[in-house]
Every structure is written in C-alpha cells, then in structure tokens.
C-alpha cells in the first residue's frame, strides 16, 4: 500500500489518528520537504511518530518517484505532505504513477491553508482562484498571476496569494554541482512591492494600493505564532517585516463582494480604522 498522508499546518501533533496509525505500519516513510514546511524539525516528527523519516526533495519526488514507490505493492510505504496531500500537483502525479503500477493507494487528508484561511474572517465560498506569487529576478518578472487576480476581482471574489519559497535551489553557476542556495521565503512587503510593480505596468486598477484591502497571514494554525494583519496594500507594504511573524506567509486580496460580517471580523486584525473606511467608501459595504 502507498499512503499519501497530510500532516496539517503546524507541528508533529497535527497528524490525524488515522494518519499516525498508517505511519506506524509503514516500512518506509518519506517526508516531502519542498512544496511547504512545518514549524518543527524532522527530529520532533520522528520522535512522535516513532519512525525514521527519509527526506524527499524536489528531485526525488518529481524525477525519482520510482525509488519512493519501490516494493510499495508488497509493503506499506508513506509520503508525508505538509497540509493536505492535494495541495500541490506533484502529489497527484505520484498517485497516478503508483496506480499505473498496480499499487494500492490511500489518501489521508488534513487541514491546509486552503481552508484554514477562514481564520481571517473571510468566508471560504467567497474565494476565487488561488494564485502563486513567485520571486522576481533581474531577467524574469512574470505578470500572468495578475490575470487570475483580475478574473476574481471582476467577480467580486477574494484571492489567496501563496507566496514563493525557495528550498534547495541552485544558482546558475552551481547547476552542475551539488551546491544549494540558503532557503528563502517571500515576505509580505516584498510580495506587495511586486504586486504594485505589476499594477503600475498593467494599469488596470485592480491593485490600487490605497484602495485595495488585503490580509496577511502567517503560521496559520500555529497558536501563539499565528499572525493576521489587515489593511490596505499601501498600509501593509509600509509595516516592518516583524509585524507579519515568521514564514510561511500568505496574502489575501479582498474582493468587492465583501460582507459586513467579514468587515467586522477583519477589524480585529486591522492596523487602524482605515480598514472599515475603505470597506465603506470604496467597497460600498453598508454599516450594520
């Protein structure tokens, strides 16, 4: 049996009972370590699960999946995934590969950022397409994400932006060698600066800094480590990076179909009363 098991968002105790029981049955347990990160070290997981974990990086999961699936038709093997197993296309791909080999599979779900974003007070059914925001480089500054945000905006829907992480990446000069760059996690101010840059290039009025409400979220599900901050893009972009807490970070662009209850809930995370003022004057949300 090949198990694809979600670990949730926070630490070793977020795994479900069913997931933990499966892990304990497995001969080999892999920990996927590049689409997202947990808030604890691998050793804490191993101690709690009572199993050694094999770290599976991008190359192993995407290029060497046969090694993960080896003998999975004879013994139990698990791939552990931060959040929910279907949070990344890669995990669907390895399931397809397993099934094509005639290997029995089971998916054990868990919480992910896709449903935990409700902690900010915005209703899940008011979200449109989720969008990834990548690090810009000197020669590559893509703006295709803007089209997805615009589609949501025209429907009045909220947009969840998943901010880029770089784990075990190589620079151009080190591509032929096993030398990797330090991990990088996109911050909220950097994300907003990239959004504003693209808005200035496209000039469609979708992401006007002073008139667009946004909510930053980090360490969602992490108890005291969780941080939620609400305001305009302009306000959030001016905050010190420490205000937003530790990575991973997500950013929500608030849609125009904003409900009064969402405004009221979000006010508890707001930098100041500008949140309510813009909701009233720009988003035309009535006071209740």
N, C-alpha and C positions, 0 to 999 in steps of 0.2 A: 504493500500500500504506500502511495505517495501522498503525504499530507502537506497542504498549504495552510499555514496557521497564522492568523493575525495576532499581534502582541498588544494592540491598543496603543495608547499615546504617551504613557508616562514611564512606568518602571516595571520591574520584574513581576509585580503583583497584579498587573493589568491583564495578564493572560486569563482566558476563561478556564473554568474547571475542565471542560471537555478538551480544550487545547492542551492543558497541562497533562491530563491523562494520556493523550496521544503522544506527547513528547517523551514521557516516561517509558512508553512502549517501543520507541524507535531505536534502531541500531545506530543510525547516523542522524545528526541534527545539524542543519546548516542555518546560519544567521545571515540574511541578506542585509548588506551594510552600505548601500549607496543611494537608494531612492529616498531614504529618510533615516532619521536617527532617533534612538531612545534617549532618555535623560540619565541613564545609568550605564556603567561599564559592563562589558561582556562577562566579567568575573562574577558580578552580582547575579546575573541571569543564570550562570552555570551553577552557582551555589543553591539558588532557589529551585531550579529545575532538576538538580541532581543529575545533570548530563553535561558532557563536554560539548562545546559548540564549535563548528567549523565556520569561519568567516567566509562568506561568499561575496566577492566583489563583483563589479560590473562584468569583467572578462569572464568570470566563472559562470554567472547566471545567463549572460547573453550569448557567449561563444562556446562554453564548455558544459552546457546543461546535461550532456550525456554522463558526465562524471557524477553529477548530483543524482541522476536517475539510475545509476548503476545498481543492479540487483534489487531495485525497488519492486520488482514483480515477485521477489522471494522474501524480502524482509521489509520492515517498516522504515521509511525514510521521511524526514520532515524538512521543509524550508520555512523558517520563521520570518515573518514580514512585519515591520512596524506599521501600526494602524490596521487597516483591513487588507486582505490579500488582493482585492481587485482595485486597489488604489493606483496601480501602475500597469501599463500594457504588458510589460515584461513578464508579469506573473501569469497573465492569461496565456502568454506564449509557451511558458514551460508546462502548463497544464495540457495544452494542445499536444505538445511533444510527448508527454507521458501517455496520454490516451492513444496516440498514434502507435505507441509501442505495446499497447495492450495492457498497460499498468493501471490497476485500480487507483482511483484518486478520491480524496475527500478534502473539502474546503471548510475551515473552521473560522467563522467571521469574528470581528471585533470592532470596537469604536475606531473611527478615523476622523481626520479633520473635516471630511465632507459632511458629517452630521454633527460633530462637536462644535462647529462654528455657531450653532444655535445659542451657545453660551453668551454671545454678544447681544442677544435680544432680537435679532432679525429672524424672521420666520423662514424656515427651510424651503417652503414651497414658493417663496418669492425670489429664489435664486435662479439665475440663468446658467449659462455655460461657465464652468471653471476654466481658468486660464493660467498657464505657466509664464512667469516672467524671468527671462534669462539674464545673466550678466552681459552687459555690453562690453565690446572690446574696441580697440582703436579702429579696426577694419570691419567690424561686424556689429551693426546696431539695428537689429530687426524690429519692424513695427507691425508685423502681422497680427500680434495679440490685440492691437487696437481695434481691428475689425470685429473681433469677438466681443470686446467690451462695448463697442458701438451697437452691435446687434442686441445685446442685453439692455443697453441704455434706451434704445428705441422702444423696447417692450416694457420699460419701467422696472426691469429686474435688477437685483443685486448681482455683483460679480465677485467671485472669490479668486483672488490672485495668489497663486502658490509661488513663493519666492525661491529663486535658484539656490542650490547648494552644489559645491564642488568638493567631491571626496575622491581621493586617489586619482586626481587628474595629472596629466603630464604636459609640460611646456613643449613647444615645437622642437627646441634643441635637445630635449630629453626623450623624444618619442622612441628612439632606438635603444634606450636604456631603461632599466627598472628604477628610475628616479622620479618621485612623485612630488607634486606641489603640496604645501600645507592645506588642510581643509579650509574652505571659505563658505560663509553663509551670508546671503544677501540681507542687508539691514533695511529697515523701513525708510529712513531718509534717502538711501541710495535708490530704492525702488521708486520712491516718489519723484526723485530728480529725473529718473529715466522716463517716467510717465509724462512729466511736464515737457521734457525734451521732445517726445513724440507728438504731444499735443501742439507744441509750437511749430512742428514740422507739418502736421496734417491740418491744423486749423479748422477742426470740425466742431469745436465747442463741447466735446464730450467730457473732457477732463479739465475744466476751468478750475484752477487751484483754489480760488476764494469762494467758489460757488458749488463745489463738489464735496459732499460729505463722504467720509471714509472711516473705517475702523481697523486698527491694527490689533493683531492677536499673536501672542507667543506662549510657548509652553502650555498649550491648551490641555486641560485635564491634569495639570501638574500642581494643583492645590495652591499653596502659597507662592509657587514660582510662576503661576499663570499671570499674564499681563494683558489687559484690554484697554485700549486708549481710543477715544472717538473725537472727531473734529473735522475740519475741512482739510483737504490735501495740503493747503498752504500752512495751516497750523501744525499738522503732523510733521511736515517737512522741516519745520524750524525747531523741533524739540531735540534735546540732547539724546544721543543714542541710548543712554542708560535708562531713559523713561520707558523704553519698549521691552525691557527684560532680555533674557538670553534666547538664542535661537532654539528652535526654528521659528521663523516669522511668517505670518500670512497677512494679506491686506485685502480688505473688502471695499469695493466701490459701491456706495449705496445708491440704489435705483430710485426712480421718481415715484414708484408706487409705494412709497413709504407710508406705513400705517401709524396713526397716533400712538398706539401701544409700543411700537418699535422705537419711536422717538423718545417716549418716556423711559423705556428700559435703557436705551443708549445713553440718556443723560447722566446716568450713574457712572459712566466711564468717560464722560466728556471733559475736555480741557477747561471749558468755560461755557457760558450760555450761548456762545456763537452756534453751537450745535442746534439748539432749539430755534434760534433766529433764522438760520439758513433753511431749516426744515419748514418753517412757516412762510418765509418770504420767497424762497427760490423753489422749494419742493411743493409749496402750497398745501402743506399738511395742516388741517384745521386743529385748533386747540380743543382739547376735551377735558 
